[in-house]
Amino acid sequence: MKSQISLDNRLFGIPCREVVTYTVHSLIKHFDFFNKLGKNEWTFEKITKEFGFDGRVFDATLNYLRKEGLLEKSGIDSTKYVLTKDALRFLTREGKNDLSSFVTILEGCVPNKAADAIAFALTTGTSAKWNETESWSAAMKSGAISQRFSEGMMARGKYLSETLVTSLKDVLSDRRSLLDIGGSLGDYSGVFARNNPNLQCAVFDLPKVIEGTKRNISQRGYERVITVDGDFFSDNLPKGYDAHFYSNVLHDWTQEKVKVLLKKSHEALNPSGKIIIHGMHLNSDKTGPELAIDHSLYLSVFTEGRNYSTKEISEMLKGVGFKRSQKYHSAGGYSAIVATK
């Protein structure tokens, strides 16, 4: 039988597979998680307090455990969680078929580093090391991974932009200027400008990234696309644009930092300007989509963020002054949320 998940969805899931593969391993190895929960009811707050978990990382972990059928709400409208029958049966000492020792048989193997990284993020709230010495954000600033990372983003961006430009046709038709914030090598801007003859685009990113952006714009012949280097947290966003575009940016940061960026956009945008937030978004109750849940867990371990739900994004937008949020579907499980100043 063919998979019900499209090939593009499966390919986009590859980078996060190691994290999701070793999450249950990590919970057993480091926390004896399932035995301690047992048959009792637990609130989110009680679990984080009992195990010393960071709320951001455990939010992503909880969504994953629910998706995998290991934790469930004790009632439809309940705020308490219990182990499912399968979790009790297969992952606890009192279970009829305890397989917890089988789950952890890769102890000592190289992939076991993923289990340790998960435990580190859960208990500290700090992103695990991207390489041997630096976090992802530090490595990007230093240039240690900026080129390789940007090339990966470029490959994804070239594919996703083909569908996104069609989905956003009406949104961009009356826009004259767009600031692509954290725009990496500029492929979204290039495609947007190519398909909207009246649109001028600018890519805003870190200086180390912009070095590659300029080369890519020249090599690919993108017209009406310029670059602006800066740090969107420490620098002000340039003014004079009637659209701001974030693609796979906000999910790298905490809610507090996301709100800072959204407020900066609201202040810098022209009157009636539009903000476009592109990425993987969870549904309102965080029960899906499946790939977005897995990707969120991966993000919670290696970045400061996670995937946010459409409800969370809409509430943050409203909180800084935006209105009329609307969702547009893209490809590979991605979507764009658009709001107006």
matplotlib code that plots the C-alpha trace (Angstrom):
import matplotlib.pyplot as plt

x = [0.0, 1.3, 2.0, -0.8, 1.9, 3.2, 6.9, 7.5, 6.1, 8.3, 11.4, 10.8, 10.6, 14.1, 16.1, 14.0, 13.9, 16.8, 15.2, 11.8, 13.4, 15.2, 12.6, 11.0, 14.5, 15.6, 12.5, 13.1, 16.9, 17.1, 13.8, 12.1, 9.2, 6.6, 7.0, 6.8, 3.6, 2.0, -1.7, -2.1, -3.5, -1.0, -1.4, 1.1, 2.4, 2.7, 4.8, 7.2, 7.6, 8.1, 10.7, 12.2, 11.2, 11.3, 7.8, 8.6, 10.4, 7.9, 5.1, 6.6, 7.3, 3.8, 2.3, 4.6, 3.6, -0.1, 0.4, 2.3, -0.6, 1.4, -0.3, -3.9, -6.3, -8.1, -11.4, -12.5, -12.2, -9.7, -6.4, -5.0, -3.1, -2.7, -0.7, -2.6, -3.3, -0.5, 2.0, 1.0, 1.3, 4.6, 6.6, 6.1, 7.4, 3.9, 2.9, 2.0, 4.6, 7.3, 9.5, 11.3, 14.7, 14.3, 13.7, 17.0, 19.2, 21.2, 22.8, 26.4, 25.9, 26.6, 22.9, 22.5, 23.8, 20.3, 18.8, 21.2, 20.5, 16.8, 17.3, 19.6, 17.0, 14.2, 15.9, 17.6, 15.4, 18.6, 19.1, 21.5, 24.8, 24.5, 28.1, 30.7, 31.1, 28.2, 24.5, 22.7, 22.2, 25.9, 27.1, 25.0, 26.5, 30.0, 29.6, 30.5, 27.4, 25.8, 26.8, 25.8, 22.6, 21.6, 22.1, 19.7, 17.2, 17.7, 16.8, 13.7, 12.8, 13.0, 10.6, 8.1, 8.1, 6.6, 3.3, 3.5, 3.7, 0.4, -1.3, -0.3, -1.2, -4.0, -2.0, 0.9, -0.9, -1.2, 2.1, 4.9, 7.7, 8.5, 11.1, 12.1, 13.2, 15.7, 15.5, 18.6, 19.8, 16.8, 15.0, 11.5, 12.1, 13.4, 10.3, 8.0, 9.5, 9.6, 5.9, 4.9, 6.3, 5.5, 7.1, 10.5, 12.1, 14.8, 16.4, 17.3, 19.7, 23.0, 26.1, 27.6, 24.5, 24.1, 27.5, 26.0, 22.7, 24.4, 26.1, 22.9, 20.9, 23.6, 23.9, 20.1, 19.5, 16.9, 15.7, 14.4, 15.9, 18.4, 20.1, 20.2, 22.4, 21.6, 20.5, 16.7, 16.9, 19.6, 18.9, 15.7, 13.9, 14.2, 11.0, 9.2, 7.8, 4.2, 4.8, 7.0, 7.7, 9.0, 9.7, 10.7, 12.1, 9.7, 9.8, 13.4, 12.6, 10.7, 7.3, 8.8, 11.3, 8.6, 6.5, 9.5, 9.8, 6.1, 6.1, 9.1, 7.3, 4.1, 6.1, 8.1, 5.4, 3.7, 0.0, -2.2, 1.0, 0.7, 2.8, 3.2, 4.4, 5.3, 6.2, 4.7, 1.8, 0.1, -3.7, -5.4, -5.5, -1.9, -3.0, -1.6, -0.5, 1.8, 4.9, 4.5, 4.5, 7.6, 9.3, 8.3, 10.0, 13.2, 13.1, 12.5, 15.8, 18.1, 16.7, 15.1, 11.6, 9.1, 6.3, 3.4, -0.2, -2.4, -4.2, -0.9, 0.3, -3.0, -3.1, 0.5, -0.3, -3.4, -1.5, 0.9, -1.9, -2.4, -5.8, -7.7, -5.4, -6.0, -4.3, -3.0, -1.8, 1.6, 3.3, 5.0, 2.9, 3.7, 1.3, 1.3, -0.6, -1.3, -2.4, -2.9, -1.6]
y = [0.0, 3.5, 5.9, 8.4, 11.0, 12.6, 12.3, 16.0, 15.6, 12.5, 14.3, 17.4, 15.1, 13.7, 16.3, 15.7, 11.9, 11.4, 13.6, 11.9, 8.5, 9.0, 11.0, 7.9, 6.5, 9.8, 9.9, 6.3, 6.7, 10.0, 10.4, 7.0, 9.0, 6.4, 4.5, 7.7, 8.8, 5.4, 5.4, 8.8, 12.0, 14.8, 18.4, 20.1, 22.2, 19.2, 17.2, 20.1, 20.7, 17.0, 16.4, 19.9, 20.3, 23.5, 24.4, 25.3, 22.1, 19.9, 21.6, 20.2, 16.8, 16.5, 17.1, 14.4, 11.9, 12.5, 12.1, 8.8, 7.5, 7.4, 10.3, 11.4, 13.8, 12.1, 13.7, 15.6, 19.0, 18.0, 19.8, 16.5, 13.8, 10.1, 7.3, 5.5, 1.8, 1.1, 3.2, 1.4, -2.0, -1.5, 1.1, 0.5, -2.1, -3.1, -3.5, -6.8, -6.5, -4.0, -3.2, -0.2, -2.1, -2.9, 0.8, 1.7, -1.1, 1.4, 2.8, 3.7, 4.0, 7.3, 8.1, 8.0, 11.6, 12.6, 11.2, 13.2, 16.4, 15.9, 15.5, 18.6, 20.8, 19.5, 20.2, 23.5, 25.1, 25.8, 24.6, 21.7, 22.2, 22.3, 21.4, 20.5, 24.0, 26.3, 26.6, 27.0, 30.8, 31.3, 29.1, 31.2, 34.5, 33.2, 31.8, 28.3, 26.8, 29.8, 28.8, 25.1, 26.0, 28.7, 26.3, 23.8, 26.6, 27.6, 24.1, 24.1, 27.7, 27.1, 24.2, 25.8, 29.2, 27.7, 26.9, 29.8, 32.5, 31.1, 30.9, 34.5, 35.9, 38.1, 39.1, 40.4, 41.8, 45.3, 45.3, 47.5, 46.7, 43.6, 43.1, 39.4, 39.2, 36.4, 35.8, 33.6, 33.5, 35.4, 32.8, 33.6, 37.3, 36.4, 34.3, 36.9, 39.7, 37.5, 36.8, 40.3, 42.9, 45.9, 44.4, 45.5, 43.1, 43.4, 40.5, 41.3, 38.9, 38.6, 39.9, 36.4, 35.2, 38.2, 37.5, 34.3, 36.1, 38.6, 35.8, 33.8, 36.8, 37.5, 33.8, 33.3, 36.6, 37.8, 41.3, 44.0, 42.2, 44.0, 43.1, 44.7, 43.2, 43.4, 41.6, 41.8, 41.7, 44.3, 46.5, 48.3, 47.0, 49.3, 51.3, 52.1, 48.6, 47.6, 43.9, 41.9, 38.3, 35.8, 32.2, 29.6, 32.3, 32.7, 29.0, 29.4, 31.7, 31.9, 33.5, 36.5, 37.1, 36.4, 39.1, 41.5, 40.8, 41.2, 44.5, 45.7, 44.8, 46.6, 49.7, 49.6, 48.6, 51.3, 52.0, 49.0, 46.9, 43.2, 40.6, 37.1, 34.3, 31.2, 27.9, 24.8, 25.6, 23.3, 23.3, 25.1, 22.2, 21.1, 17.6, 17.9, 17.9, 15.0, 16.4, 19.8, 18.0, 16.1, 19.2, 21.2, 18.7, 18.9, 22.7, 22.7, 20.7, 22.6, 26.1, 28.5, 28.0, 25.4, 25.4, 27.6, 26.9, 29.0, 30.2, 31.2, 33.1, 34.9, 35.9, 37.2, 39.2, 40.7, 41.5, 43.9, 45.5, 43.4, 42.4, 40.1, 37.0, 34.5, 31.2, 30.2, 26.7, 26.0, 22.7, 20.0, 20.7, 24.4, 27.4, 31.2, 33.3, 36.8, 39.8, 43.5, 46.5]
z = [0.0, -0.9, 1.9, 2.6, 3.2, 0.0, -1.0, -0.3, 3.2, 3.8, 2.5, 4.7, 7.7, 7.2, 9.3, 12.4, 12.3, 14.7, 17.3, 17.1, 17.0, 20.3, 22.2, 24.0, 24.5, 26.2, 28.4, 29.6, 30.0, 31.7, 33.5, 34.0, 32.6, 32.0, 35.2, 37.2, 35.5, 36.0, 36.2, 37.7, 36.1, 35.5, 34.5, 32.2, 35.2, 37.5, 34.9, 34.2, 38.0, 38.8, 36.1, 36.0, 32.4, 30.4, 29.4, 25.8, 25.1, 26.9, 25.0, 21.8, 23.5, 24.8, 21.4, 20.0, 22.8, 22.1, 18.4, 19.0, 21.2, 24.4, 26.3, 26.1, 27.9, 30.7, 29.3, 26.3, 28.0, 30.7, 31.4, 32.8, 31.0, 31.5, 29.9, 27.2, 27.5, 25.0, 27.0, 30.3, 28.6, 26.7, 28.6, 32.3, 34.7, 35.6, 32.0, 30.5, 27.8, 29.1, 26.1, 27.7, 27.8, 24.1, 23.3, 24.8, 23.3, 21.2, 24.4, 23.6, 19.9, 18.1, 17.6, 21.3, 21.3, 20.2, 23.3, 25.4, 23.4, 24.1, 27.8, 27.8, 26.1, 28.3, 31.6, 30.7, 28.1, 26.2, 22.6, 22.2, 20.4, 16.7, 16.3, 18.9, 20.3, 19.3, 19.3, 16.0, 16.4, 17.4, 14.5, 12.0, 13.3, 13.2, 9.7, 10.8, 9.1, 7.4, 3.9, 4.2, 6.1, 3.6, 0.7, 2.4, 2.9, -0.7, -1.9, 0.2, -0.7, -4.5, -4.2, -1.7, -3.5, -6.6, -4.8, -2.4, -5.1, -6.5, -3.1, -2.4, -5.8, -4.5, -1.4, -3.4, -6.4, -5.0, -3.0, -4.3, -1.9, 0.2, 3.0, 3.2, 6.9, 7.6, 3.8, 3.5, -0.1, -1.5, -3.5, -2.2, -3.0, -6.5, -7.3, -5.8, -7.9, -11.0, -10.7, -9.7, -12.1, -9.9, -6.8, -5.4, -2.8, -0.3, 1.6, 5.2, 7.0, 8.9, 7.2, 6.9, 5.2, 2.9, 1.4, -0.1, -0.9, -3.2, -5.1, -5.4, -6.7, -9.3, -10.4, -10.7, -12.4, -10.0, -10.8, -8.5, -5.4, -3.2, 0.1, 3.5, 6.2, 9.9, 13.0, 13.4, 17.2, 17.7, 14.7, 13.6, 10.6, 7.6, 6.9, 3.7, 2.8, 2.4, 3.0, 5.4, 4.8, 7.3, 6.0, 8.6, 10.9, 13.8, 14.7, 15.7, 18.6, 21.9, 22.0, 23.8, 20.9, 18.3, 19.8, 19.6, 15.9, 15.2, 17.1, 15.0, 11.8, 12.9, 13.7, 10.4, 7.9, 5.8, 6.7, 5.7, 5.2, 5.3, 7.2, 5.8, 8.1, 6.2, 7.9, 9.4, 11.7, 14.2, 14.2, 17.1, 19.5, 18.6, 17.5, 14.0, 11.3, 12.0, 10.3, 12.0, 15.4, 14.6, 13.2, 16.3, 18.6, 16.5, 16.7, 20.5, 20.9, 18.5, 18.5, 20.9, 19.4, 18.2, 15.7, 16.8, 16.2, 13.9, 17.1, 18.8, 15.7, 15.3, 19.0, 18.9, 15.7, 17.3, 20.5, 18.6, 16.5, 13.4, 12.2, 9.9, 10.0, 7.2, 6.3, 2.9, 2.1, 0.5, -0.3, 1.9, 4.9, 4.9, 5.1, 5.3, 7.8, 6.5, 8.6, 7.9, 9.9]

ax = plt.figure().add_subplot(projection="3d")
ax.plot(x, y, z, "-o")
ax.set_aspect("equal")
plt.show()
